[in-house]
Amino acid sequence: MLKTMRKNVKALKPALWFVVAAFIISIFVIWGGGGRLGEAEKAGAIAAVGKERITAEAFFNALRNRIEGLKQEYKDINRPFIEQLGIPQQVLEQMIEQALIMDLAKTLRINASDAEVRDRIVELPGLQRDGTFIGYDDYRRVLAYNRLSVADFENSLRREIIMTKLVRLLTAGVAVTPEEVWENYKKTKDSAKIEYLVLENAKVDPDRKPTRDEVRAFFEAQAEKYKLPEKREAVAVFLKNDDLKKEVELSDSEIEKYYKDNAAQFQIPERIKVSRIWLPFEGREKGRVESEAQNIVERLRKGEEFAALAKSFSKDEKAESGGDWGIYDWQSLPATEQEEIRKLESGRTSGVVAGDEGLAVVRVAEKTPASTTPLAEARLQIRTILIDRQARQIAAERAAKIEKEAKKGGGLEAAAAAFNLKAESTGWLKSGDPFGDVDPSGALSGALFGLKEKEVTPPVYTYGGVGLAELRKIEPPRPASFEEAEAEAEKDAEEARRKDKASAVINEARAKLTDKNWEDVAAKYKLELKTVDDHKREQYLGLIGENKEIDSLAFSLPLKAVSDPVAFGAGYALIRVLDRKEGTEEEFAAEKEAETASLLDLKKNRFLQAYLAKRRVEKNVKVDYRPFLAVTQDILSRYETSR
């Protein structure tokens, strides 16, 4: 799953139009609301955008909501998954973008009236039943169920309306030309069935390694390529959270207090898993549809499997999956079906449920009542959270004392010794280099590049703990000598030999190709043969990736003609086009309006992102990574294993 999501990581960062939504819509999907944050952490500001502050409490709630939302789509979410996808950083960036928009709105005096807020409430999808507003009594009950006050929710809506107004104002001048729309349309509609042969350089045997003299000659021919960046050496002390956890003594009363103060965190909402068979009228005689529905009910009563009948008879989007509407999706079904579902016991199937547009048969596969995780079961999780929190607090306090002591004039080594710690040499580091296993992200080495010699960094917070470093030496960037670059030059020279050999092999293979022998040639020359039935412009190709030259060939080569070898990052490819489909002017005319709107939205988003990047610099946005990491750790400690 992680590999798939990494390939599509751009999809995890919502478009700016979602940023405008202020995270409010998620409450209709994330039942159970947010948790609470410790008082010390709640008070901190994570980021400053002009005069506005993004509080730790607001970040806590936004991050937790985002993760809970992802859990509904990707069930096995855990801490490594969240960290590797950078979800905390994405959420913070969204909040900064929101703050930038609100700051500008205040400057321009853009507001939202009470009437506009009311209009927004009655049109929200999560507050609709059978296409109409559920009414203010039910509206308040929904908010209460989600532990949201009316005032907080409506303030969020007001912010959303204001941000939407500002976005529309800023992007009002963005336009698209008919030519741009046509070109964008062709990107989505033009397709080619292509066949290609690939030879990766790494799979070519270069016969032998280059000699040292050959490597030296290779190095000298392009010596300007081999440069050593600036490096810095320091002494550093690092306070590991895992070491400090051993100092934490936790009482039963602290665990019990956390459990009591964070009761919402341990509430487990009712879970109902639903399956459905849907028979729409769609112009058919109601009597015939009723007869078909009743026949299905009788077959179910005789023991036939619900999933098999759903695949055969159901006419909704879940039919292929055996009518499985899961734990959440069924809550969008018509009110009559939802009422029947709530009446059914676990394992029971309804009779025919009538609706305005068709008939349904629903089944409750599982029903688990709402409950609360007992303290005995939550104790280990709470212990992990509190020990981690207290260890980080100890680290922060101790690092601050070490920094103060070091700046008195004795230096970091003496200050560390005063606390029975030993500062160690970092060795020569480039900016962003990891420091051992305590700082794999390179935050500490990055901090060194803002110092003068003998200066001490402020505490640098990482996921592993807190570090400080004192800069000792600076080595400016310079050209590398052969001895310094020999290993890299040898690797490059060997890669060049592989590339030359691969070029020779692919050219020889091309000379042997005919219309019908591609598989034989692939086997003889150890090439990989791939076919893509529906290649679109700018589409990713397996083994090759995105390649403009192959894209061009896919839509310009004569059918069945073989291309010249095309170089890509890892090797060479040969391509031929077996068939091609292109969007026509007639088809375009029917979709021109939708295509224009889609492209316009895309251009507006790009403009807005660029504008906000500039605004971010102007407003001197600052992020305090200490509370950011503290809150992130607090949240992530709850996902040590998927739950």
ZAMARGU-4260 file (C-alpha; in steps of 0.2 Angstrom, whole numbers, plus 5000, padded with zeros to 4 digits):
<rodrens>
0) 5000/5000/5000 | 5014/5012/5005 | 5022/5010/4988 | 5006/5013/4979 | 5003/5029/4989
5) 5021/5035/4986 | 5018/5034/4967 | 5003/5045/4969 | 5008/5056/4984 | 5003/5071/4974
10) 4985/5065/4976 | 4987/5066/4995 | 4990/5085/4995 | 4973/5092/4992 | 4970/5105/4979
15) 4969/5123/4985 | 4950/5123/4984 | 4950/5110/4998 | 4962/5121/5008 | 4948/5134/5007
20) 4936/5121/5015 | 4944/5124/5032 | 4944/5105/5037 | 4926/5107/5042 | 4918/5094/5030
25) 4928/5080/5038 | 4916/5080/5053 | 4903/5071/5043 | 4914/5057/5039 | 4925/5056/5055
30) 4913/5051/5069 | 4920/5053/5086 | 4928/5070/5085 | 4946/5075/5091 | 4956/5072/5106
35) 4963/5085/5119 | 4980/5091/5121 | 4990/5094/5137 | 4989/5111/5144 | 5008/5115/5141
40) 5007/5110/5123 | 4990/5118/5120 | 4997/5135/5124 | 5011/5135/5111 | 5010/5143/5093
45) 5017/5132/5079 | 5017/5146/5066 | 5016/5164/5064 | 5008/5172/5049 | 5008/5190/5051
50) 4998/5193/5067 | 4989/5177/5066 | 4995/5162/5076 | 4992/5144/5072 | 4991/5136/5089
55) 4996/5119/5094 | 4978/5114/5099 | 4972/5119/5081 | 4986/5109/5073 | 4982/5094/5084
60) 4964/5093/5079 | 4968/5096/5061 | 4981/5083/5060 | 4971/5070/5070 | 4956/5073/5059
65) 4966/5071/5043 | 4973/5054/5049 | 4957/5048/5054 | 4950/5052/5037 | 4964/5043/5029
70) 4960/5028/5040 | 4944/5026/5032 | 4952/5024/5015 | 4968/5015/5020 | 4963/5004/5034
75) 4981/4999/5040 | 4988/5016/5044 | 5002/5016/5057 | 5016/5028/5062 | 5029/5024/5049
80) 5015/5026/5036 | 5011/5043/5042 | 5029/5049/5044 | 5035/5043/5027 | 5020/5051/5018
85) 5024/5068/5027 | 5006/5070/5033 | 5010/5081/5047 | 5020/5093/5036 | 5005/5093/5023
90) 4993/5098/5036 | 5003/5112/5043 | 5006/5119/5025 | 4987/5119/5022 | 4984/5128/5039
95) 4998/5141/5034 | 4989/5143/5017 | 4973/5146/5025 | 4980/5159/5037 | 4988/5168/5023
100) 4971/5169/5014 | 4962/5175/5030 | 4976/5188/5033 | 4974/5195/5016 | 4955/5195/5018
105) 4956/5205/5034 | 4967/5218/5025 | 4954/5219/5011 | 4939/5219/5023 | 4931/5204/5016
110) 4918/5197/5027 | 4903/5184/5028 | 4886/5189/5034 | 4875/5178/5045 | 4863/5176/5030
115) 4877/5169/5020 | 4882/5157/5034 | 4864/5151/5035 | 4863/5148/5017 | 4879/5138/5017
120) 4873/5127/5032 | 4857/5122/5023 | 4867/5117/5007 | 4880/5106/5015 | 4880/5088/5009
125) 4882/5081/5026 | 4866/5090/5032 | 4855/5083/5018 | 4842/5070/5019 | 4833/5065/5002
130) 4840/5081/4995 | 4833/5093/5008 | 4841/5101/5023 | 4838/5090/5039 | 4831/5105/5049
135) 4840/5115/5063 | 4835/5103/5077 | 4844/5088/5068 | 4858/5100/5063 | 4861/5104/5081
140) 4860/5085/5086 | 4873/5081/5072 | 4885/5094/5079 | 4882/5088/5097 | 4885/5070/5091
145) 4902/5075/5084 | 4906/5085/5100 | 4906/5102/5091 | 4898/5118/5097 | 4886/5128/5085
150) 4897/5143/5087 | 4914/5134/5083 | 4906/5126/5068 | 4898/5141/5061 | 4914/5151/5063
155) 4923/5138/5053 | 4909/5140/5039 | 4911/5159/5040 | 4930/5157/5037 | 4926/5146/5022
160) 4915/5158/5015 | 4927/5172/5017 | 4941/5162/5009 | 4931/5157/4995 | 4927/5175/4991
165) 4945/5180/4992 | 4950/5166/4981 | 4937/5171/4968 | 4943/5189/4969 | 4962/5184/4967
170) 4959/5173/4952 | 4945/5183/4943 | 4958/5188/4930 | 4964/5171/4926 | 4958/5165/4909
175) 4961/5151/4896 | 4962/5152/4877 | 4952/5141/4865 | 4969/5134/4859 | 4974/5130/4877
180) 4958/5121/4880 | 4960/5111/4864 | 4978/5105/4868 | 4972/5100/4886 | 4958/5091/4879
185) 4969/5081/4867 | 4980/5076/4882 | 4965/5067/4890 | 4957/5060/4874 | 4972/5056/4862
190) 4978/5038/4865 | 4990/5026/4857 | 4992/5007/4858 | 5011/5006/4859 | 5024/4992/4860
195) 5041/4995/4867 | 5057/4986/4870 | 5068/4992/4885 | 5086/4989/4889 | 5092/4995/4906
200) 5110/5000/4907 | 5112/4991/4924 | 5107/4975/4916 | 5122/4976/4903 | 5138/4967/4907
205) 5152/4979/4903 | 5164/4965/4902 | 5177/4972/4914 | 5179/4987/4926 | 5188/5002/4920
210) 5207/5003/4925 | 5213/5016/4937 | 5221/5025/4922 | 5205/5025/4913 | 5195/5032/4928
215) 5208/5046/4929 | 5206/5050/4911 | 5188/5050/4913 | 5189/5062/4928 | 5201/5074/4920
220) 5189/5075/4904 | 5175/5082/4915 | 5184/5088/4931 | 5172/5103/4933 | 5158/5090/4937
225) 5167/5084/4953 | 5166/5098/4966 | 5166/5096/4985 | 5152/5106/4993 | 5155/5117/5009
230) 5157/5106/5024 | 5156/5110/5043 | 5163/5101/5058 | 5156/5103/5075 | 5154/5095/5092
235) 5137/5090/5097 | 5127/5083/5111 | 5110/5074/5108 | 5097/5070/5121 | 5088/5054/5115
240) 5069/5053/5119 | 5072/5034/5121 | 5085/5036/5134 | 5075/5049/5144 | 5060/5038/5144
245) 5070/5027/5157 | 5069/5042/5169 | 5051/5044/5168 | 5041/5038/5183 | 5023/5037/5179
250) 5009/5035/5193 | 4993/5026/5191 | 4984/5042/5195 | 4992/5051/5180 | 4986/5037/5169
255) 4968/5038/5176 | 4968/5057/5175 | 4973/5056/5156 | 4959/5043/5153 | 4946/5054/5162
260) 4952/5071/5153 | 4952/5062/5136 | 4937/5052/5137 | 4932/5056/5119 | 4948/5048/5113
265) 4942/5031/5120 | 4924/5031/5114 | 4921/5018/5100 | 4906/5023/5090 | 4893/5011/5084
270) 4898/5001/5069 | 4886/4994/5057 | 4892/4985/5041 | 4879/4984/5028 | 4876/4975/5011
275) 4863/4981/4999 | 4853/4975/4983 | 4846/4989/4973 | 4833/4987/4959 | 4829/5004/4951
280) 4812/5007/4942 | 4820/5016/4927 | 4805/5016/4917 | 4800/4998/4921 | 4784/4992/4927
285) 4784/4994/4946 | 4774/4977/4948 | 4788/4968/4938 | 4802/4976/4949 | 4792/4972/4965
290) 4790/4954/4959 | 4809/4953/4956 | 4813/4960/4973 | 4801/4948/4982 | 4809/4933/4973
295) 4827/4939/4979 | 4820/4940/4997 | 4813/4922/4995 | 4830/4916/4988 | 4839/4924/5003
300) 4827/4916/5015 | 4831/4899/5007 | 4849/4901/5011 | 4857/4909/4995 | 4872/4920/4997
305) 4868/4939/4998 | 4884/4943/4989 | 4881/4932/4974 | 4863/4938/4972 | 4869/4956/4973
310) 4882/4953/4959 | 4868/4946/4948 | 4854/4958/4951 | 4859/4974/4960 | 4860/4989/4949
315) 4871/5001/4960 | 4890/5005/4961 | 4893/4992/4974 | 4885/4978/4964 | 4902/4971/4958
320) 4909/4970/4976 | 4894/4959/4981 | 4883/4974/4987 | 4896/4979/5001 | 4892/4996/5007
325) 4904/4995/5022 | 4903/5004/5038 | 4902/5022/5032 | 4895/5022/5014 | 4878/5016/5018
330) 4875/5032/5028 | 4872/5041/5011 | 4858/5029/5007 | 4839/5036/5007 | 4832/5038/5024
335) 4819/5024/5022 | 4834/5012/5020 | 4844/5019/5034 | 4829/5017/5046 | 4827/4999/5041
340) 4846/4996/5043 | 4846/5003/5061 | 4831/4992/5066 | 4840/4976/5060 | 4850/4965/5071
345) 4867/4958/5066 | 4866/4945/5053 | 4848/4949/5048 | 4841/4954/5031 | 4826/4965/5028
350) 4811/4962/5017 | 4808/4974/5002 | 4812/4992/5006 | 4802/5004/4995 | 4809/5020/4989
355) 4804/5034/4976 | 4816/5028/4963 | 4817/5009/4966 | 4817/4995/4978 | 4830/4988/4990
360) 4835/4974/5001 | 4847/4977/5014 | 4857/4966/5026 | 4867/4970/5042 | 4882/4959/5041
365) 4889/4966/5058 | 4883/4977/5071 | 4894/4983/5086 | 4886/4994/5098 | 4894/5010/5104
370) 4906/5007/5118 | 4921/5014/5128 | 4938/5006/5128 | 4940/5002/5146 | 4955/5009/5156
375) 4963/4992/5158 | 4964/4990/5139 | 4969/5009/5136 | 4982/5009/5150 | 4997/5003/5139
380) 4992/5016/5125 | 4991/5030/5138 | 5007/5025/5146 | 5016/5026/5130 | 5009/5043/5126
385) 5013/5050/5143 | 5030/5043/5144 | 5034/5050/5127 | 5027/5067/5132 | 5037/5068/5148
390) 5053/5062/5140 | 5051/5076/5127 | 5048/5089/5141 | 5064/5083/5150 | 5074/5084/5134
395) 5067/5102/5131 | 5071/5108/5148 | 5088/5100/5149 | 5093/5106/5132 | 5088/5124/5137
400) 5099/5123/5152 | 5114/5116/5142 | 5112/5130/5129 | 5112/5143/5143 | 5127/5136/5151
405) 5136/5134/5134 | 5133/5153/5130 | 5141/5159/5146 | 5158/5156/5138 | 5163/5139/5142
410) 5157/5131/5126 | 5146/5116/5123 | 5159/5102/5129 | 5160/5110/5146 | 5141/5113/5147
415) 5138/5095/5142 | 5150/5089/5155 | 5141/5099/5169 | 5126/5088/5165 | 5136/5072/5164
420) 5135/5071/5145 | 5148/5070/5132 | 5149/5081/5117 | 5156/5071/5102 | 5163/5076/5085
425) 5151/5076/5071 | 5165/5074/5058 | 5164/5084/5042 | 5145/5086/5037 | 5137/5094/5022
430) 5121/5103/5025 | 5107/5090/5027 | 5119/5076/5031 | 5112/5064/5044 | 5121/5064/5061
435) 5122/5046/5066 | 5106/5037/5069 | 5099/5051/5081 | 5096/5063/5067 | 5093/5054/5050
440) 5084/5070/5043 | 5099/5081/5044 | 5091/5094/5055 | 5106/5096/5066 | 5119/5098/5051
445) 5107/5110/5043 | 5107/5121/5058 | 5126/5122/5058 | 5125/5132/5041 | 5118/5147/5050
450) 5132/5149/5062 | 5149/5157/5064 | 5163/5147/5071 | 5162/5144/5090 | 5143/5148/5090
455) 5131/5136/5097 | 5114/5131/5089 | 5098/5133/5098 | 5090/5116/5103 | 5086/5107/5087
460) 5071/5096/5089 | 5070/5080/5079 | 5058/5064/5080 | 5072/5056/5090 | 5075/5069/5103
465) 5084/5086/5105 | 5102/5091/5099 | 5114/5105/5101 | 5130/5108/5091 | 5145/5120/5092
470) 5153/5125/5075 | 5171/5122/5075 | 5178/5122/5057 | 5172/5127/5040 | 5178/5120/5024
475) 5173/5131/5009 | 5167/5122/4993 | 5181/5118/4981 | 5185/5107/4966 | 5189/5089/4971
480) 5205/5081/4968 | 5206/5064/4959 | 5209/5055/4975 | 5194/5063/4983 | 5183/5059/4969
485) 5190/5043/4963 | 5176/5032/4970 | 5163/5043/4962 | 5173/5044/4945 | 5175/5025/4945
490) 5156/5023/4947 | 5153/5036/4933 | 5166/5028/4921 | 5158/5011/4924 | 5141/5018/4921
495) 5147/5026/4905 | 5154/5009/4899 | 5137/5001/4902 | 5128/5015/4893 | 5140/5013/4878
500) 5137/4994/4878 | 5118/4996/4880 | 5118/5008/4865 | 5127/4996/4854 | 5115/4981/4859
505) 5099/4991/4856 | 5105/4997/4839 | 5110/4979/4834 | 5093/4973/4840 | 5084/4987/4831
510) 5092/4981/4815 | 5085/4964/4817 | 5067/4969/4820 | 5053/4965/4809 | 5034/4967/4811
515) 5032/4949/4818 | 5048/4945/4828 | 5048/4957/4843 | 5047/4943/4855 | 5061/4933/4848
520) 5072/4949/4847 | 5068/4953/4865 | 5073/4935/4870 | 5089/4935/4860 | 5095/4952/4866
525) 5088/4951/4884 | 5076/4965/4882 | 5060/4968/4891 | 5045/4969/4880 | 5030/4980/4886
530) 5013/4984/4878 | 5002/4998/4883 | 4984/4998/4876 | 4979/5015/4880 | 4994/5027/4882
535) 4989/5045/4885 | 5000/5060/4883 | 5012/5063/4898 | 5008/5046/4905 | 5020/5037/4916
540) 5028/5021/4907 | 5034/5006/4917 | 5053/5005/4917 | 5054/5022/4908 | 5044/5034/4918
545) 5038/5051/4910 | 5047/5054/4894 | 5043/5069/4882 | 5052/5061/4867 | 5043/5044/4868
550) 5027/5054/4871 | 5030/5064/4855 | 5034/5048/4845 | 5018/5039/4851 | 5008/5053/4843
555) 5019/5056/4827 | 5027/5039/4822 | 5019/5031/4807 | 5009/5015/4812 | 5021/5000/4814
560) 5036/5010/4811 | 5051/5007/4823 | 5058/5022/4832 | 5077/5025/4833 | 5083/5021/4851
565) 5077/5033/4864 | 5088/5037/4879 | 5080/5038/4896 | 5088/5040/4913 | 5091/5021/4916
570) 5094/5015/4898 | 5087/5014/4880 | 5070/5010/4872 | 5063/5006/4855 | 5045/5010/4852
575) 5032/5007/4839 | 5013/5012/4838 | 5001/4998/4834 | 4985/5009/4834 | 4980/5027/4838
580) 4964/5036/4843 | 4963/5055/4843 | 4950/5067/4849 | 4940/5075/4835 | 4933/5093/4834
585) 4915/5086/4834 | 4918/5077/4851 | 4927/5092/4858 | 4912/5103/4854 | 4901/5093/4865
590) 4913/5093/4879 | 4921/5110/4877 | 4912/5119/4891 | 4917/5106/4904 | 4935/5105/4898
595) 4936/5124/4898 | 4930/5124/4916 | 4942/5111/4921 | 4957/5119/4914 | 4952/5136/4921
600) 4951/5128/4938 | 4968/5121/4936 | 4976/5137/4930 | 4968/5146/4945 | 4975/5134/4957
605) 4992/5136/4950 | 4991/5155/4950 | 4985/5154/4968 | 4999/5143/4974 | 5012/5155/4966
610) 5003/5170/4974 | 5003/5162/4991 | 5021/5157/4990 | 5025/5175/4987 | 5014/5181/5001
615) 5022/5169/5012 | 5039/5177/5010 | 5031/5195/5012 | 5023/5190/5028 | 5039/5182/5035
620) 5030/5166/5040 | 5039/5157/5054 | 5037/5140/5060 | 5042/5134/5078 | 5047/5116/5075
625) 5048/5112/5094 | 5029/5112/5097 | 5026/5105/5079 | 5036/5090/5083 | 5029/5089/5101
630) 5011/5088/5094 | 5016/5077/5080 | 5024/5065/5092 | 5008/5065/5103 | 4997/5061/5089
635) 5009/5048/5081 | 5012/5039/5098 | 4993/5034/5096 | 4997/5025/5079 | 5012/5014/5085
640) 5002/5000/5078 | 4986/5001/5067 | 4970/5000/5078
</rodrens>
